[in-house]
Amino acid sequence: MTNSARSDDLDILQLRDILRGELISVLDSIRGSKALVLDPDLSGPLSFIVDFSVLKEHGVEKIFLLDSIPPETGAIKGLLYFALPHTGKMRTIAEHVRAGSSAKEYSLQLVPRRTLLCERVLEEEGVLGDLTVGEYRMDFIPLEEDLLSLELPATFKELYLEGDFSSIYYAARGVMRLQGLYGFFPRIVGKGDFAQILADTLTRMRLELTSSNPRGSSSSALAMSSVFDSMVIIDRGVDMVTPLLTQLTYEGLVSEVYGINSGYVSLSSLNMSDANQASAPAAGSSATQAAAAAAAAAAPKRKRIALNSSDSIFNDIRNMNFAGVGSLLSKMSRQLQDTYESRHKAKTVQEIRSFVGKLNGLQAEHQSLKTHVSLAETILKRTQTDDFNHVLEIEQSLVSNGDISKDQLAYLDKLFALADPHAPVPGCNGELKDTPPITAPNSIHKVLRLMCLYSLWRGPSFKQKVYDAWYEELVDAFGHHHTITLDNLETVGLLVSPASNNGGTAGSTAKSSALKLAAGGDVSSAGILNSIVPSTKPRDPAHSNSLSFLRKTLNLVNSDVRENDPDDISYVYSGYAPLSVRLLQCLVRDPAVYTSPSAASRYSSLLRGGASSDTTRPAQKDLQSGGVKGGWKGWDDVLAELPGETVDVTQWSDREGDLLSSDTVVQRLGEKAPATLVLFLGGCTFTEVAALRLLSQQHNHRYIAATTQIINGNSFIDSLIQKASN
């Protein structure tokens, strides 16, 4: 473990260099020319790590996507597979090996971990001896300077439905790599059962590391970070409302309408006839494009556009509420036109040379502008439809009042009659072949998002007759196999029958599966479970409707939201603040959580350092912003209305090896650490990332988002939907 980094030495993108170096080492371990066969779930993430040109330098001649049909590699002798450790994918690889030539050399890299179960499947298939099996440790991938992702699919389903805790281990291993670069996080705080399990796993890993370093050793492995003041862990089960809502930032709406996969949006030639494929260059784009082209050579031509900060226009509009995007794009267009017109004013050789030097950049900016104008035009048409506004009104009514009108309830019933069981959902069941339809199709994803929101906000007021009617209509409209879908949603607590007494507990299946995982040696049963049965329901709430209480107490709804010049994170949903990020504001004592009169009266004495009869809103100078210093102190009533365990542990020891208290850690940290890591277990949305970026500006403090995957409402629901059998 390297020395603790300096305050000005936080370069998250160095993780990409580390992952690239490890990948090149894997490639160089296989001599001669080789072909890569990539798991489709890995092609996007790998594109962030390495360019196709780099792969060619290390002997890669062809790239294929893993499919049931073995790849045609010709005279290439070496085949290198990269795959997630799933049994179905192992059987597909086994079929390739059996169908291939014995003269070929087959290698398999399991990502991010080699598992005994996968090796057992390969052995049962009779091909283990024909494969060289290893693991490629692909931990957190830096999608941006302030965004890390494990890019693991369906982690919420694995955690809460299947009881597969593998993603906890992967997240812990990724965090340990970060701590190896920047030093131990002095403090870990969080909320949720899986947040507690992750904290326990990190504690065990830290103890294993420290036990290998004798006391008094000069090794820097035990250094505390001077870059990060803490890590905040938010379990997705604590806030299931946010991902179900329609995202209203530009990047969020691109995700909703087109689907964004690993930083790329795939567009048809009909939709992007004027845009260049390389409108927004990004490291590694060629690798993914080559793999996609190899798998779909006969498919309609599509363009993959990278959406990242290297595109200056996208970087300026990505976090904006969509209401203000059109006017800014129009302004950018006029400025670009004025710049082009300035060539007529160039008289001298120096002036002409100066303009020519800018020309390449102007052309790239021009193509980027065309791309985003085209995207924005399609999205604008969608947002102007009656259907979009009906859905938005239902969402706004639920988050504001916890109920919907009779007309809105009738519209929801109407969606069943207009159901389209085969509707394409970008990012979930394949890419759109053409331009997205102006009106969003009535897919099961769309219907279930509204049903789940209604169930969550209505709580005990959800009537059984409404649930029974919806159950019958959904099964009739979309197919009887969706009885399993509805059971899945009830198990995880998203759509709970009012007559049910055990919804949202993740059940005994989760715990028994976790014990099996622990028995396999990945994580100790005592360390990972601690007798916790993961739940998405508050264990002992004081209010019958917890969300209603939280809405008022944490000021989740802001009627005075400023969409074009935001001063509050609620702008990302045009008036609703993501609960997950509001919890971070509680930890940092942000003034936004003290706007309700009840909050001001209850917490003013705490912030003023003693008893006080003053019930006015605390002065801003009494509030702490930027970094987690206050912890959960004073928020007991809020925490009681949220599901799962409350996490607050320290990793800072004194000279005798005893851990310091949270208060002592706060005093020693002072104002030194300029960053906080915010880790979302089970996925996070682009709107939550945008909200964190706004807080970074307001607090003059870096909030680095880390997540198991980037999600939207469709992908969140999709993992829980039972697919029809062929």
Secondary structure, DSSP 8 states (H G I E B T S, - for coil): ------TT---TTHHHHHHHHHHHHHHHTS-S-EEEEE-HHHHHHHHTT--HHHHHHTTEEEEEE--SS----TT--EEEEEE-S-HHHHHHHHHHHHHS-TTSEEEEEESS---HHHHHHHHHTT-GGGEEEEE-----EEEETTEEE---TTHHHHHHTS---HHHHHHHHHHHHHHHHH-B-SEEEEESHHHHHHHHHHHHHHHHHHHTS-TT---GGG-B-SSEEEEEEEEGGG--HHHHS---BHHHHHHHHT-EETTEEEEETTT-TTS-TTSS--TTHHHHHHHHHHH-TTS--EEEEE-STTSHHHHHHTTSBGGGHHHHHHHHHHHHHHHHHGGGG--SHHHHHHHHHHHHHHHHHHHHHHHHHHHHHHHHHHHTSHHHHHHHHHHHHHHHHS---HHHHHHHHHHHHT--TT---TTTS---SSS--SS----HHHHHHHHHHHHHHHGGG--HHHHHHHHHHHHHHH-TTHHHHHHHHHHHTSS--TT-SSTTS-HHHHHHHHHHHHHTTSS-HHHHTTT----SS-SS-SSS-HHHHHHHHTT-B-TT--SSS-SSGGGGGTSB--HHHHHHHHHTT-GGGG-SHHHHHHHHHHHTTS-----S---GGGS--SS--STTTT-HHHHHTSSS-EEEEE--B-TTS-B--HHHHHHHHTT---EEEEEEET-B-HHHHHHHHHHHHHHTSEEEEEES-B--HHHHHHTTS-----
